Amino acid sequence: MLRSTLTMIALGFAAPAIAGSVKPVSIGSFEGQKFEYSTRLADADAVVIEGKFVRGDAFRFTVKPDGHVVGDVGSKEVAFRVSKKEADELAASLKTPQIAQNAPTFRSGSN
């Protein structure tokens, strides 16, 4: 279950954000686990995804252009693969201006 949750986060399945190389905080849920995260384009078209499970650990993933994903959840290191096509689409979504039809909810303060 953890791997499938991480894969869904890594693929950036939440609603698209407004243009730019950093997407604002998005909120998602998968298999009952709620989380907040943001994505940004790093060097060499790698995508960095950083966030926190609402009732749990922080996470950080780097999705490399070849589809290799490395990162950590809390103090546990993780590594898995997504397809090159999925990695390319994720990086492209951060390069291409998009207008959100349903703007994500932004949170402030502590949970």
N, C-alpha and C positions, 0 to 999 in steps of 0.2 A: 504494500500500500504506500509506503514512503516513497519508493521509486516512482510510482505513477503520479503521486502528488508533486514531486520535484520536477518530473517531466512536464506536467501541465504548467507549472510556474515558469519553467525555462522557456516554454514556447510562447509565453506572453499572451495567454488566451483572453485577457480582460479587454474591455472596450478600448478602442484606440483613443489616443490623447491628441492634444493640439500639437501642431508642427514643432519640430526641433529634434535635437539629438538626445534629449532627456525627456522621458515621459514622466508626468507627475505621478504622485502616489495613486496606485490603483488598489482596489479592494476586491478580493476574490474568495471563493469557497470551493473546496473540492473534497468530496467524501466527508463532509461535516467539519472539515478543518478550515477556519477562516484565517486570512492573512492579508497583509498590506505589503505592497512592494513597488519599487520603481525600477526602470530599466534605463541604461545609457550605453551609448556606443563608445567603446574603448579603442585602443590602438589595433591596427590590422583587422578592422571589422569584427573584433570580438565584442560580445554584448555582455555587460555586467548587470546582473539582477540582484538587487538587495532588498531585503524585507524582514518581516517578523510575523510569525504565527501569533494571532491575537492572544491566545492562551498558551504561549510556548516560546520556543527558541527563535533567535534571529537566524537568518540564512543569507548566504551570498554565493552566487554561481557565476561562473564565466563560461559563456557559450562560445567556443572557438569556431571559426569559419568551416572547419572540417566536421563539425558536429560533436566534437568531444566536449563534454561539460564537466568541469571540476568546481569544487567549492566546499562549503561546510554548512551544516545545520547545527547550531549550538557549537559544541566542541567536537562534533563528529565530522570527519572528512568524507566527502562523497565524490563519486565519479561515475558517469554513465554517458551514453551516446544518444544523440538525436540524428535524424537524417541531415545530410548536407543541405538538402532543399529547405528543410525547416529552419536550419541555422541561417541560410541565406535570406529567407523571408523575414525572419526576425530582425536581422541587421538592416534589411531594406526598409522595414517599417519605421526604423529610427532615422533613416536618411530622407524619406519621402514625407513632405508636408501632408498632414491629415487633419481633417476637422472632425471633432467628435460629434456624433449625432446625439448621444447621451453622455454628457460630460461626467467624468468620474466624481465621486464624492471625496472631498478632502477633509481630513480630520486634523484637529489641533488638540493639544493637551495630552494628558496620559490616559491610558485605558483603564 
